[in-house]
């Protein structure tokens, strides 16, 4: 298994079921076929947008970076959809915390 829990082996491309618009139905097949620099094999990109998506119980807030948070004890961070200013603010926040 890969880091995201996907099988490392490539699926057989012979039995791909295709929808009416020509796209494969199975995300595992789509992910396995990727070979880009941003979305490589076995990767997915998920949108996390909601107009009221700020979790008000989070300890810290960064303007333009809704739900910015750190996994306690690890240099791992999460965020919803940040603005350009929000990305800059997150980088500044991480650096100011020694990251």
Secondary structure, DSSP 8 states (H G I E B T S, - for coil): --TTS--SS---STT--B-TTS-BS-HHHHHHH---SSS-TT--------TT---TT-S--BTTBTT-EE-TTSS-EE-SS--HHHHHHHHHHHHHTT-
